[in-house]
Amino acid sequence: MAILSIQSAVAYGHVGNSAAVFPLQRLGFEVWPVDTVQFSNHTGYGAWRGKAWDAATVAAVIAGIGERGGFARCEAVLSGYLGERALGDAVLDAVAAVMAANPAALYCCDPVIGDDRAGSFVRPGIAEFFRDRALAAADVLTPNRFELALLAGRKVETVADALEAASALRARGPRLVLATSLPAAAGEIVLLALGDDGAFAVTTPRLPILADGAGDLAAAIFLAQILRRRGTAQALAATAASVYAVIEATARSGEAELAIVAAQEALVAPPRRFEARRIA
């Protein structure tokens, strides 16, 4: 099974494709990474080197994959950080081309816009692209709390708020919504997933670390679980367990970047399991 992953890439650390590709490969998927930016490190450091690729270059790389006949065996398109608004058109063109060759393929949109710590960190027009165009095309949507509230146009201060917001977004296109980094009791964090088979939530301990790239990792693992034909509850529980294991390993290491390679066995067989409880 192959996944076309259109996201950012960094040489140092793990965000975007640098957080998604290896875990997907470790879970048994062939991945075709197309980078929207090539940076030395993620922008949370305050300084970085590299460049964002223009839409024409990204589109040309994707077209080359199509010329090799790859789209017919592509089971999903995964998109994340876009360096410029025009890249959104390249992503949707890729989704259309893949689905023309394989109508059963899925589009998983990780609407990278910002987070509670930094606010919005994307260029003008990108948030509107996700809201006005990508939502309608997506089969799976994976916002964090900040992005969920922004896209739904409502406050998300509780799990109940998150469920209402996810329901509102689901009515606009995606049949499956995974919401991460949701508010919970002190020392806890909640992930929520809403699909055709119901709404489910998983609560995990909140670890004492700011894990850049955790959302990118969660989107990739959740997509992998869905492609394995897991139900919403199973996919959510498996995603929570794997992401928690990586963040826990990162906290133990004392390093700032996700310990994806060190915790790779936990991607396949997480040492700790979490229960997905039905909430609707």
Buried (B, 14 or more C-beta within 10 A) or exposed (E): BBBBBBBBBBEEBBBBBBBBBBBBBBBEBEBBBBBBBBBEBBBBEEEBEBEBBBBEBBBEBBEEBBEEEBBEEBBBBBBBBBBBBBBBBBBBBBBEBBBEBBEEBBBBBBBBBBBEEEEBBBEEEBBEBBBEBBBEBBBBBBBBBBBBBBBBEEEBEEBEBBBBBBBBBBEBBBEBBBBBBBBBEEEEBBBBBBBEEBBBBBBBBBBEBEBBBBBBBBBBBBBBBBBBEBBBBBBBBBBBBBBBBBBBBBBEBEEBBBBBEBBBEBBEEBEEEBEBEEBE
